[in-house]
Amino acid sequence: MQAARLGAFLLVLACTAGSVAAQPGGELTSFPVLQLEPSARSAALGGAFAAVADGDVNALFYNPAVPGPATSRRASFSYLNHLSDLNVGSVAYSQALPALEATVSGGLRFAHWGTFEGRDRFGTPTGDFGAGAAVLTMGASRSYGARLRYGASLHLLHARIEAASASALAADLGVLYRLPDRQLAVGAALRNAGGTVDGFGDSADDLPPDLQVGLSKRLAHLPLLLTATAYDLTDLSEGLRGGGTVDHVLGHLTFGAELRPGDILRVRVGYNHRRSQELALTDRFDFAGVGVGFGVTVSGLTVDYAYNSWSSLGGLHQFSLRTDLGAWAGEDE
């Protein structure tokens, strides 16, 4: 089991190292928790979440301009069962401040990569050690007119492996433009702009910024939400190894769709082409890069589930609980 956990942990690091990472913006090698989807809904939609502005508080992790009155007093808790039972989770909350005409939001992402048996270079046991990471996010947003919102957030990052640790400061800047009559939203966010305070080893990892532009559209005559996000726009020269023009273009895009057949159930699917190409282990048809899931809402509580394929390596199961604390308070009054 320890060997499997170590292999899975190294795989997570590998999948976030360099521009060929299977996750959007995947060069933050000391902080792989940043490259994992923080909620089940966003995971099922393939991470295409930069312009999803319908009251989901987890949008704060993608675009700090999105939180607003619709997300006020909404809370979320998510848990991801990664490969070999590595544990990852997140919590998020948002609160509108009418007196300041602003909305503040905060979140915590955390990961425990497991406990491993340490050995020195001669193979002598040195005792067990753990590895983990945490990211604290704090943000604020305001409206500018009836259609435009802008916001910013700050991330405090810390990771550790045995006695070694790494820390960093990063910031996100975002804007959101909405056309309510067309049920259309366009968002842009510059994410992870900052630098490391200290890193593992002698040199600190870079924190390359990731410019994302997203669009979401809810169809007028069909209960369907379509969303797409372009990412890694700060480095368009990077593409998929061995791929053609179409692969390079799709390697910067991720797509999602959410069907709402009623008030209770939502069915979701997403696709990330870069993740598909980087994780696929064979030339045959592979579900790597595909995400599916659903959400069920009962009495103000939403339970979300997502499954994301990592090809022959297995799949990721993710769960989220979301609730509107304001609605619960209203029921109590």
C-alpha positions as CSV (number, residue, x, y, z in Angstrom):
1,M,0.0,0.0,0.0
2,Q,2.9,2.4,0.8
3,A,4.4,1.7,-2.6
4,A,1.1,2.4,-4.3
5,R,0.6,5.7,-2.3
6,L,4.1,6.8,-3.1
7,G,3.6,6.0,-6.8
8,A,0.3,7.9,-6.8
9,F,1.9,10.9,-5.1
10,L,4.8,11.0,-7.5
11,L,2.3,10.7,-10.4
12,V,0.3,13.7,-9.1
13,L,3.6,15.7,-9.0
14,A,4.5,14.6,-12.5
15,C,1.1,15.5,-13.8
16,T,1.6,19.1,-12.6
17,A,5.2,19.5,-13.7
18,G,6.0,21.5,-16.8
19,S,3.8,22.7,-19.6
20,V,2.8,19.2,-20.5
21,A,0.8,18.9,-17.3
22,A,-2.6,17.3,-17.6
23,Q,-4.2,20.1,-15.6
24,P,-4.8,23.7,-16.6
25,G,-1.9,25.9,-15.5
26,G,0.1,22.9,-14.4
27,E,3.6,24.2,-13.6
28,L,3.2,24.6,-9.8
29,T,5.2,21.4,-9.0
30,S,5.5,22.1,-5.2
31,F,1.8,22.7,-4.9
32,P,0.0,20.0,-6.9
33,V,-3.2,20.5,-4.8
34,L,-3.7,23.7,-6.8
35,Q,-4.1,21.7,-10.0
36,L,-6.9,19.5,-8.7
37,E,-10.5,20.6,-9.1
38,P,-11.8,21.9,-5.8
39,S,-15.4,20.8,-6.2
40,A,-17.3,17.9,-7.7
41,R,-19.4,20.1,-9.9
42,S,-16.4,21.8,-11.5
43,A,-14.6,18.4,-11.9
44,A,-17.6,17.0,-13.7
45,L,-17.6,20.0,-16.0
46,G,-14.0,19.5,-16.9
47,G,-12.8,22.5,-15.0
48,A,-14.6,24.9,-17.4
49,F,-15.6,27.2,-14.6
50,A,-14.2,30.6,-15.3
51,A,-17.6,32.1,-16.2
52,V,-20.1,30.0,-14.3
53,A,-21.9,32.6,-12.2
54,D,-25.1,31.0,-10.9
55,G,-24.5,31.0,-7.2
56,D,-21.9,28.3,-6.8
57,V,-19.5,29.5,-4.1
58,N,-16.7,27.4,-5.5
59,A,-16.4,29.8,-8.4
60,L,-14.1,31.8,-6.1
61,F,-11.3,29.4,-6.8
62,Y,-11.6,30.1,-10.6
63,N,-12.5,33.7,-10.9
64,P,-12.5,36.1,-8.0
65,A,-15.0,38.4,-9.7
66,V,-17.8,35.8,-9.7
67,P,-18.8,35.8,-6.0
68,G,-21.6,38.2,-5.4
69,P,-25.1,38.5,-3.9
70,A,-26.0,35.2,-5.4
71,T,-23.3,33.4,-3.5
72,S,-23.8,35.2,-0.2
73,R,-24.0,32.9,2.9
74,R,-23.4,29.9,0.7
75,A,-21.0,27.2,1.9
76,S,-19.4,24.2,0.4
77,F,-17.4,21.2,1.5
78,S,-15.7,18.8,-1.0
79,Y,-13.8,15.6,-0.7
80,L,-11.7,13.9,-3.4
81,N,-10.6,10.3,-3.2
82,H,-7.5,10.4,-5.3
83,L,-5.5,7.4,-6.6
84,S,-4.4,5.0,-3.8
85,D,-6.7,6.7,-1.3
86,L,-4.8,10.0,-1.2
87,N,-7.1,12.5,0.5
88,V,-7.9,16.0,-0.9
89,G,-10.6,18.4,0.2
90,S,-11.8,22.0,0.2
91,V,-14.2,24.3,2.1
92,A,-15.6,27.6,0.8
93,Y,-17.8,30.4,2.0
94,S,-19.0,33.7,0.7
95,Q,-20.6,36.7,2.4
96,A,-22.1,39.9,0.9
97,L,-21.3,43.2,2.7
98,P,-24.0,45.7,1.6
99,A,-22.5,48.5,3.6
100,L,-19.3,48.2,1.5
101,E,-21.1,47.2,-1.7
102,A,-18.8,44.2,-1.9
103,T,-18.7,40.5,-1.4
104,V,-15.9,38.7,0.5
105,S,-15.2,35.1,0.2
106,G,-12.7,32.6,1.5
107,G,-11.7,29.0,1.0
108,L,-9.2,26.3,2.1
109,R,-7.9,23.6,0.0
110,F,-5.9,20.8,1.7
111,A,-4.3,17.5,0.8
112,H,-2.8,14.6,2.7
113,W,-0.6,12.5,0.5
114,G,-0.3,9.7,3.1
115,T,2.3,8.3,5.5
116,F,5.5,6.7,4.1
117,E,8.3,4.7,5.6
118,G,11.5,6.7,5.4
119,R,14.9,5.2,4.6
120,D,18.4,6.6,4.2
121,R,20.6,6.1,1.2
122,F,21.8,2.8,2.6
123,G,18.2,1.5,3.0
124,T,18.2,1.8,6.8
125,P,14.7,2.7,8.2
126,T,14.6,6.3,9.5
127,G,10.9,6.3,10.7
128,D,7.7,7.2,9.0
129,F,7.0,10.6,7.5
130,G,4.0,12.4,6.0
131,A,3.4,14.8,3.1
132,G,0.7,17.3,2.7
133,A,-0.3,20.8,1.5
134,A,-2.8,23.6,2.2
135,V,-3.9,26.7,0.4
136,L,-5.8,29.5,2.1
137,T,-7.7,31.8,-0.2
138,M,-9.2,35.1,0.7
139,G,-11.0,37.3,-1.9
140,A,-13.3,40.3,-2.5
141,S,-15.4,41.5,-5.4
142,R,-17.5,44.4,-6.4
143,S,-19.9,45.4,-9.2
144,Y,-19.2,48.1,-11.7
145,G,-22.6,49.0,-13.2
146,A,-25.3,46.5,-13.8
147,R,-23.4,44.0,-15.8
148,L,-19.7,44.1,-14.9
149,R,-18.0,42.7,-11.7
150,Y,-14.3,42.7,-10.8
151,G,-12.4,41.0,-8.0
152,A,-9.1,39.9,-6.5
153,S,-8.0,37.1,-4.2
154,L,-4.9,36.2,-2.3
155,H,-3.5,32.7,-1.8
156,L,-1.2,31.6,1.0
157,L,0.4,28.2,0.1
158,H,2.3,25.8,2.2
159,A,3.5,22.3,1.5
160,R,5.6,19.8,3.4
161,I,7.4,16.5,2.8
162,E,8.9,15.1,5.9
163,A,10.9,17.9,7.5
164,A,11.2,19.9,4.2
165,S,8.6,22.6,3.4
166,A,7.7,25.1,0.8
167,S,5.6,28.2,0.9
168,A,4.4,30.8,-1.6
169,L,2.2,33.9,-2.0
170,A,0.0,34.2,-5.1
171,A,-2.9,36.4,-6.3
172,D,-5.8,36.2,-8.7
173,L,-7.4,39.0,-10.6
174,G,-10.7,38.6,-12.4
175,V,-13.5,40.3,-14.3
176,L,-17.0,39.0,-15.2
177,Y,-19.4,40.5,-17.7
178,R,-23.0,39.2,-17.7
179,L,-25.9,39.6,-20.1
180,P,-28.9,38.4,-18.0
181,D,-31.5,38.7,-20.8
182,R,-29.4,36.3,-22.9
183,Q,-28.3,34.1,-20.0
184,L,-24.7,34.7,-21.1
185,A,-21.6,35.3,-19.0
186,V,-18.0,36.0,-20.1
187,G,-15.2,35.9,-17.5
188,A,-11.5,36.4,-17.5
189,A,-9.0,35.7,-14.7
190,L,-5.3,36.0,-14.2
191,R,-4.5,33.2,-11.8
192,N,-1.5,32.3,-9.6
193,A,0.5,35.4,-10.1
194,G,3.1,35.5,-7.4
195,G,6.2,33.8,-6.2
196,T,7.6,31.3,-3.7
197,V,8.9,32.4,-0.3
198,D,10.9,29.2,0.0
199,G,10.9,25.9,-1.9
200,F,12.0,22.3,-1.6
201,G,15.7,21.9,-2.2
202,D,18.1,24.6,-3.1
203,S,15.9,26.4,-5.7
204,A,12.3,27.6,-5.5
205,D,9.7,26.7,-8.1
206,D,8.3,29.4,-10.3
207,L,4.7,30.4,-10.1
208,P,3.9,31.0,-13.7
209,P,0.6,33.0,-14.1
210,D,-2.2,31.4,-16.0
211,L,-4.6,33.6,-18.0
212,Q,-8.0,32.1,-18.5
213,V,-11.0,33.3,-20.4
214,G,-14.4,31.6,-20.0
215,L,-17.9,31.7,-21.4
216,S,-21.1,30.2,-20.1
217,K,-24.5,30.1,-21.8
218,R,-27.8,28.8,-20.6
219,L,-30.0,27.9,-23.5
220,A,-33.4,29.7,-23.8
221,H,-35.6,26.7,-24.8
222,L,-33.6,23.8,-23.3
223,P,-32.6,23.3,-19.6
224,L,-28.9,23.1,-20.6
225,L,-25.9,25.1,-19.5
226,L,-22.9,25.1,-21.8
227,T,-19.5,26.3,-20.6
228,A,-16.0,26.6,-22.0
229,T,-12.7,27.9,-20.7
230,A,-9.5,28.7,-22.5
231,Y,-6.4,28.4,-20.2
232,D,-2.6,28.8,-20.3
233,L,-3.1,31.8,-22.6
234,T,0.0,33.4,-21.2
235,D,2.0,30.8,-23.1
236,L,0.3,29.9,-26.4
237,S,3.6,28.5,-27.8
238,E,3.2,25.5,-25.6
239,G,1.1,22.7,-27.0
240,L,0.8,18.9,-27.0
241,R,3.9,17.0,-27.9
242,G,3.5,15.4,-31.3
243,G,0.1,17.0,-31.9
244,G,-1.1,18.9,-34.9
245,T,-2.7,22.4,-35.0
246,V,-6.1,21.1,-33.8
247,D,-4.4,19.4,-30.8
248,H,-2.5,22.6,-29.9
249,V,-5.7,24.6,-30.0
250,L,-7.8,22.1,-28.1
251,G,-4.9,21.7,-25.6
252,H,-5.8,25.2,-24.3
253,L,-9.6,24.5,-24.0
254,T,-11.9,22.6,-21.7
255,F,-15.6,22.1,-22.1
256,G,-18.6,21.3,-19.9
257,A,-22.4,20.8,-20.1
258,E,-25.0,20.6,-17.4
259,L,-28.5,19.4,-18.0
260,R,-31.3,20.3,-15.6
261,P,-34.3,18.1,-16.3
262,G,-36.1,19.3,-13.1
263,D,-35.7,21.2,-9.8
264,I,-33.9,18.3,-8.1
265,L,-31.5,16.6,-10.6
266,R,-28.6,18.0,-12.6
267,V,-26.5,15.8,-15.0
268,R,-23.0,16.9,-16.0
269,V,-20.3,16.0,-18.5
270,G,-16.9,17.7,-19.3
271,Y,-13.9,17.2,-21.4
272,N,-10.3,18.3,-21.2
273,H,-8.3,17.5,-24.3
274,R,-4.8,18.1,-22.8
275,R,-5.6,15.8,-19.9
276,S,-6.9,13.2,-22.3
277,Q,-3.8,13.2,-24.4
278,E,-1.3,13.3,-21.5
279,L,-2.9,10.6,-19.4
280,A,-3.9,8.2,-22.2
281,L,-1.5,5.2,-22.0
282,T,-2.5,3.5,-25.2
283,D,-3.5,4.5,-28.8
284,R,-7.0,2.9,-28.4
285,F,-10.1,4.8,-27.5
286,D,-9.7,6.1,-23.9
287,F,-12.0,8.0,-21.5
288,A,-9.0,9.9,-20.0
289,G,-10.0,13.6,-19.8
290,V,-13.7,12.9,-19.6
291,G,-15.6,13.9,-16.5
292,V,-19.2,12.9,-15.6
293,G,-21.3,13.6,-12.6
294,F,-24.6,14.7,-11.2
295,G,-26.1,16.9,-8.5
296,V,-29.2,16.4,-6.3
297,T,-30.8,19.2,-4.5
298,V,-33.3,18.6,-1.6
299,S,-34.5,21.1,0.9
300,G,-31.7,23.6,0.2
301,L,-28.9,21.0,0.4
302,T,-27.1,20.0,-2.8
303,V,-25.0,16.8,-3.1
304,D,-22.7,16.7,-6.0
305,Y,-20.7,13.7,-7.4
306,A,-18.0,13.6,-10.1
307,Y,-16.0,10.8,-11.7
308,N,-12.9,11.7,-13.8
309,S,-11.0,9.0,-15.7
310,W,-7.3,8.8,-15.4
311,S,-7.1,6.1,-18.1
312,S,-5.7,2.7,-17.0
313,L,-4.5,4.3,-13.8
314,G,-8.0,4.5,-12.4
315,G,-10.5,7.2,-11.7
316,L,-11.1,10.0,-9.3
317,H,-14.3,10.0,-7.2
318,Q,-15.3,13.4,-5.8
319,F,-18.1,14.5,-3.6
320,S,-19.4,18.0,-2.5
321,L,-22.0,19.3,-0.2
322,R,-23.3,22.8,-0.9
323,T,-25.9,24.7,1.0
324,D,-27.5,28.2,1.3
325,L,-27.1,29.1,5.0
326,G,-29.3,32.1,4.5
327,A,-32.2,29.9,3.3
328,W,-31.7,27.7,6.4
329,A,-31.8,30.8,8.6
330,G,-35.0,32.0,6.9
331,E,-36.7,28.6,7.6
332,D,-35.8,28.9,11.3
333,E,-37.3,32.3,11.7
